[in-house]
Amino acid sequence: MRWDNVILAMADELTARGVDRKWIHVGRDVTLPGAYGVGRSAWDLAVVKDGIPLAAIAVKGLGGPSYGNNYNNRIAELTSIAFDVRRQYGSPELTGFQPYLGLFFVLQEGEGANRPVRKPSNDSYARIGDGLSYKERLGETFSQFQKDGLYNGVCYVSVGSEQGTSVDEPYSDMSIEALVDALVARVKSLAALNGAAGLTSVTFGEMLSRRSDIDEVLTGLTSTPAGLFAAEAAVIRRRRALLGELRELALAETTNEAVMHKAMSGHHWIFGGQYIGVAARRDLMNLHQHDIPLISADRSLNIIELKGPEAPLVRRPRENHLVLSNSVNEAVGQCMNYLRTLDEMGAALGTLHRNDLNLDYDYRRARATVVIGYPERTRPNLATREQIDQAIRTYNAHLSRIQVVTYADLLDTAERALAFGEDNQSGSEGL
């Protein structure tokens, strides 16, 4: 069945009742943000103001002769597209901005539509709808849709199999008039609410991205090879964008240690795939506040000490060989004190933290990494990037459990890891 005329008539009716025609969108590209549909959920008509959805309508129908199979397919489809949208608005800050979801459903009359349907006696499920016709079962299902909040309103009509037959509304509370009235009221109130809250397409997108249940969404999304590939590609794109932003920050004259620390917070993947997260506390040891205490897969620690990207890296003493700067040596000395404290107090504090804080970390033989300087910002006269890298490599060769890296090296390594991931994806996609 084609519903172009129904959709256009619905658009005209909404316009006649005061909905701005520019807000109304129809056609194949009409979508709403969805939790499991790889980002978008398809609808037949949507009301969107300034990039923010206010309402959407799905137009579906059921005809014979295979009413049973068609019924199951339609209900499954209608359930999934509505739940896809509702799930995306599941966080408390988004609940009040949910769009009105409406359903316009047309049943084509026929012998199979009105014949009572009995479920098999061995059906292990509850005998819901047993003895009802498909016409009646649709009414029961649509009532449940509205009670459960899946759809705000439903218009349910039936038409004869002959062209030009009259339209019947089997349920008075599922009339065309009721659907349009409720939809228009919700569109106007939601538009006013968005305006009062100062909501824009940008802030709306930010609210969607702050979902606390993203792990559950990804579980559904990545359950298929295509969904997994799309999710991985999206993660790589976001991470590459973040690396670009961090590089710009590191090169900016006004950027210091505090700015870089804030920008890198929550992105421990930058330091490599061997880390599974960040310790729950930064003050694990007495008298010390660690910048980023990374947790390895074996529960051991790598203390990341961040210094400013503007910090000098090398100097050239009288013997004319490059040596590392006082800033680097002071940062390394700071990390030495961290490791000494962990060695001396780790066993006792590990037991205390496990018993009182439920933190199960292994403090034995921890490591530390100093991230400092950006060669393009701190390069002295007559010192090339290669010479600075060689000086740092020579310095690191004489250290045991501490490593010095520049912001440039850190971001370059993370960038290469992302490129490797993309290469693997391209190869997998072609298999």
C-alpha positions in Angstrom: 0.0 0.0 0.0 1.2 3.5 -0.8 0.3 6.3 1.7 1.5 9.4 -0.1 -2.0 10.9 -0.2 -2.6 10.2 3.5 0.7 11.8 4.5 0.1 14.9 2.4 -3.4 15.3 3.7 -2.0 15.0 7.3 0.5 17.7 6.5 -2.2 20.0 5.1 -4.3 19.4 8.2 -1.5 20.3 10.6 -0.8 23.4 8.6 -4.4 24.4 8.7 -4.3 24.1 12.5 -1.4 26.4 13.0 1.7 24.3 12.6 4.3 26.1 10.5 4.6 24.4 7.1 8.4 24.8 7.2 8.5 22.6 10.2 6.7 19.7 8.5 8.9 17.1 6.6 7.7 14.2 4.6 9.5 11.6 2.4 12.1 8.9 2.7 14.6 11.1 4.5 12.4 11.8 7.5 14.2 10.5 10.5 14.4 11.0 14.3 17.4 10.3 16.6 17.3 6.6 17.4 19.2 4.5 20.0 19.6 1.3 18.0 19.1 2.3 14.4 22.7 3.3 13.7 21.8 6.9 14.7 18.4 7.5 13.0 14.9 6.1 13.0 12.7 6.4 9.9 9.2 7.9 10.0 6.7 9.0 7.4 6.1 12.6 8.6 8.0 14.6 11.1 7.6 18.0 12.7 11.1 19.6 13.3 11.8 23.1 14.4 15.4 24.4 14.3 16.7 20.9 14.0 14.8 19.6 17.1 12.1 17.0 16.6 8.7 17.9 17.9 6.5 15.1 16.5 6.5 12.2 14.1 3.9 10.0 12.5 4.2 6.4 11.2 1.7 5.5 8.5 1.1 1.7 8.2 -1.5 -0.7 7.0 -2.6 -4.3 7.0 -4.2 -6.2 4.2 -5.0 -9.8 3.3 -5.0 -12.5 2.5 -2.1 -13.4 4.9 -3.3 -11.3 7.9 -1.4 -13.4 10.4 2.1 -13.0 9.0 1.4 -9.4 8.1 0.1 -8.6 11.5 3.2 -10.0 13.3 5.5 -8.0 10.9 3.6 -4.7 11.4 3.5 -4.9 15.2 7.2 -5.8 15.4 8.1 -2.9 13.1 5.9 -0.4 14.9 7.3 -1.5 18.3 10.9 -1.2 17.2 10.8 2.2 15.6 9.0 3.8 18.6 11.1 2.1 21.2 14.2 3.2 19.2 13.2 6.8 19.7 11.9 6.5 23.3 15.2 4.8 24.3 17.2 7.8 23.0 15.3 10.1 25.3 15.7 7.9 28.3 18.0 10.2 30.4 16.3 12.5 32.9 17.4 15.7 31.2 15.8 14.6 27.9 12.5 13.1 29.1 10.6 16.4 29.0 11.7 17.0 25.4 10.3 13.8 23.9 8.5 14.3 20.6 4.9 13.3 20.1 4.9 9.9 18.4 1.7 9.1 16.4 0.5 6.2 14.4 -1.9 6.3 11.5 -3.0 2.7 10.8 -5.3 1.5 8.0 -6.8 -2.0 8.1 -8.1 -3.3 4.7 -11.3 -5.3 5.4 -11.5 -8.9 4.4 -12.7 -12.3 5.6 -9.4 -13.0 7.3 -9.6 -9.7 9.2 -12.8 -10.4 11.0 -12.5 -14.1 11.6 -11.8 -15.1 15.3 -8.3 -16.5 15.7 -7.5 -19.3 18.1 -4.0 -19.9 19.4 -2.7 -23.5 19.4 -3.5 -25.3 22.6 0.2 -26.0 23.2 1.2 -22.3 23.0 3.4 -21.7 26.0 2.8 -18.0 26.0 -0.1 -16.3 27.7 -3.2 -16.5 25.4 -3.4 -12.8 24.8 -5.9 -12.0 22.1 -7.1 -15.6 21.9 -10.5 -15.7 20.2 -10.3 -12.2 18.8 -10.2 -11.3 15.2 -7.2 -9.4 13.8 -9.3 -6.3 13.6 -10.0 -6.6 17.3 -6.4 -7.6 18.2 -5.1 -4.5 16.5 -7.4 -2.3 18.7 -6.2 -4.1 21.8 -2.5 -3.7 20.7 -2.9 0.0 19.9 -4.5 0.6 23.3 -1.6 -1.0 25.0 0.8 1.1 22.9 -0.7 4.2 24.3 -0.9 2.9 27.9 2.8 2.0 27.8 3.7 5.4 26.4 5.2 3.9 23.2 2.9 6.0 21.1 1.2 9.2 22.3 -1.7 8.8 19.9 -3.1 6.3 17.4 -5.6 6.8 14.5 -7.0 3.4 13.6 -9.3 3.1 10.6 -10.6 0.3 8.4 -11.6 0.5 4.7 -13.3 -1.9 2.4 -11.5 -3.9 -0.2 -13.3 -2.1 -3.0 -12.0 1.3 -4.1 -14.2 4.2 -3.0 -15.7 2.5 0.0 -16.3 4.4 3.2 -13.7 4.8 6.1 -14.7 3.4 9.4 -13.3 4.3 12.8 -13.7 1.1 15.0 -12.6 2.9 18.2 -13.9 6.3 19.1 -10.7 7.2 21.1 -8.6 6.3 18.0 -10.1 8.8 15.6 -8.3 11.0 13.1 -9.6 14.1 15.0 -8.2 12.9 18.3 -4.8 12.2 16.8 -4.5 15.5 15.1 -5.8 17.5 18.0 -3.3 15.9 20.5 -0.4 16.2 18.0 -0.9 19.9 17.4 -1.2 20.6 21.1 2.0 18.8 21.8 3.9 20.5 19.0 2.9 24.0 20.1 3.7 23.3 23.8 7.0 21.6 23.0 8.1 24.4 20.7 7.3 26.9 23.5 9.2 24.7 26.0 12.3 24.5 23.8 12.2 28.3 23.3 11.9 28.9 27.1 14.8 26.5 27.8 17.0 28.1 25.1 17.4 24.7 23.4 19.2 24.7 20.1 20.2 22.0 17.7 23.7 22.2 19.1 22.7 21.9 22.8 20.1 19.2 21.8 22.9 17.2 20.2 25.1 17.6 23.2 22.3 16.3 25.5 21.9 13.3 23.3 25.6 12.5 23.4 25.6 12.6 27.2 23.6 9.5 27.6 24.5 7.5 30.7 23.3 4.2 29.1 25.6 4.3 26.1 27.0 0.8 26.9 23.5 -0.7 26.6 23.0 1.2 23.3 26.3 -0.1 21.9 25.4 -3.6 22.9 22.4 -3.5 20.7 24.2 -1.7 17.9 27.2 -4.0 17.8 25.2 -7.2 17.8 25.5 -7.4 14.0 28.7 -7.2 11.8 27.4 -4.1 10.0 26.5 -2.4 13.3 29.9 -3.3 14.8 31.7 -1.9 11.8 29.7 1.3 11.9 30.3 1.7 15.7 34.0 1.2 15.3 34.3 3.6 12.5 32.4 6.3 14.5 34.7 5.8 17.5 37.8 6.2 15.3 36.4 9.3 13.7 35.6 10.9 17.1 39.0 9.9 18.5 40.9 11.3 15.5 39.0 14.6 15.9 40.0 14.7 19.6 43.6 14.2 18.7 43.4 17.1 16.3 42.0 19.3 19.0 44.6 18.2 21.5 47.4 19.0 19.0 46.0 22.5 18.4 45.8 23.0 22.1 49.4 21.9 22.7 50.6 24.3 20.1 48.5 27.3 21.3 50.6 29.9 23.2 48.1 30.2 26.0 47.8 26.4 26.7 49.4 25.2 30.0 49.4 22.0 32.1 45.9 22.6 33.5 44.4 23.1 30.1 45.9 19.9 28.7 44.9 17.9 31.9 41.3 19.0 31.5 41.2 18.2 27.7 42.7 14.8 28.2 40.5 13.8 31.1 38.5 10.7 30.4 40.5 9.6 27.4 43.0 7.1 28.8 43.0 5.3 25.4 45.5 7.9 24.2 48.2 6.2 26.3 47.7 2.8 24.7 45.5 -0.3 24.7 47.2 -1.9 27.6 45.3 0.3 30.1 41.8 -0.6 31.1 40.9 2.6 33.0 41.9 5.3 35.5 42.1 4.7 39.2 39.0 5.8 41.1 41.1 8.2 43.3 44.0 10.5 42.5 45.2 10.5 46.1 46.1 6.8 46.5 49.3 7.6 48.4 49.7 10.0 51.3 51.0 13.4 50.4 50.7 12.8 46.7 48.1 13.8 44.1 48.6 12.0 40.8 47.5 13.5 37.5 46.3 10.4 35.8 46.8 7.0 37.6 46.3 4.5 34.9 45.3 0.9 35.6 46.9 -1.9 33.5 45.1 -5.2 32.7 47.2 -6.8 35.5 45.9 -4.2 38.0 49.3 -2.5 38.2 49.7 1.3 38.1 51.3 3.7 35.6 51.4 7.2 37.1 51.0 9.8 34.3 52.6 13.1 35.3 51.4 15.9 33.0 53.5 19.0 32.6 52.9 22.0 30.3 53.4 21.7 26.6 55.3 25.0 26.8 58.0 23.5 29.2 61.5 23.5 27.8 62.8 20.0 26.8 66.5 20.4 26.2 69.4 22.8 26.7 72.9 23.0 25.3 75.6 23.2 28.0 79.2 24.2 27.3 80.3 20.8 25.9 77.8 21.4 23.1 75.8 18.2 23.5 72.1 18.5 24.1 70.9 17.5 27.6 67.4 17.5 29.0 66.2 20.6 30.7 65.8 21.2 34.5 62.0 21.0 33.9 62.3 17.4 32.7 64.6 16.5 35.5 62.3 18.0 38.2 59.3 16.1 36.7 61.3 12.8 36.8 62.4 13.5 40.3 58.7 14.0 41.3 57.9 10.6 39.8 60.7 9.0 41.6 59.1 10.1 44.9 55.8 8.7 43.7 57.4 5.3 43.0 59.4 5.3 46.3 56.2 5.9 48.3 54.4 3.1 46.4 57.2 0.7 47.1 57.4 1.6 50.8 53.7 1.8 51.6 52.0 0.0 48.7 51.4 -3.4 50.5 49.8 -1.8 53.5 47.8 0.7 51.6 46.7 -2.0 49.1 45.1 -4.0 51.9 43.5 -0.8 53.4 42.1 0.3 50.1 40.7 -3.1 49.3 39.0 -3.5 52.7 37.7 0.0 53.2 37.3 1.4 49.6 36.8 -1.8 47.6 39.7 -0.7 45.3 41.7 -3.7 44.2 45.0 -2.3 42.7 48.5 -3.9 42.7 51.0 -1.3 43.8 54.1 -3.5 43.5 56.7 -2.2 41.1 54.5 0.6 39.6 55.7 2.7 36.7 55.5 6.4 35.8 55.4 8.4 32.6 56.2 12.1 32.3 54.4 13.9 29.4 56.0 17.3 28.9 56.7 19.9 26.2 56.0 20.1 22.5 59.1 20.4 20.3 57.5 22.9 17.9 56.9 25.2 20.9 60.1 24.6 23.0 62.7 24.0 20.3 65.9 26.0 21.1 68.2 27.5 18.5 70.1 25.0 16.5 68.1 22.0 17.8 66.0 20.0 15.4 63.1 17.7 16.2 65.3 14.7 15.5 68.0 15.9 17.9 65.4 16.5 20.6 64.0 13.0 20.1 67.5 11.5 20.3 68.3 13.4 23.5 65.1 12.1 25.1 65.7 8.5 23.9 69.2 8.6 25.3 67.8 9.9 28.7 65.1 7.2 28.8 67.7 4.5 28.1 69.2 5.2 31.6 65.9 5.1 33.4 64.3 2.0 34.7 60.6 2.5 35.6 60.1 6.1 34.4 59.7 7.2 30.8 59.7 10.7 29.3 57.5 11.5 26.3 56.5 14.7 24.6 52.9 15.6 23.8 53.9 15.3 20.1 55.1 11.8 20.6 52.1 10.8 22.6 49.6 12.1 20.0 51.6 10.7 17.1 51.5 7.3 18.6 47.8 7.5 19.2 47.2 8.7 15.7 49.2 5.7 14.3 47.1 3.3 16.4 43.9 4.8 14.9 45.3 4.5 11.4 46.0 0.8 12.1 42.4 0.3 13.3 41.1 1.9 10.1 43.3 -0.3 7.9 42.0 -3.4 9.7 38.4 -2.3 9.2 38.9 -1.7 5.5 40.4 -5.2 5.2 37.6 -6.8 7.2 34.9 -5.1 5.2 36.2 -6.5 2.0 36.3 -10.1 3.3 
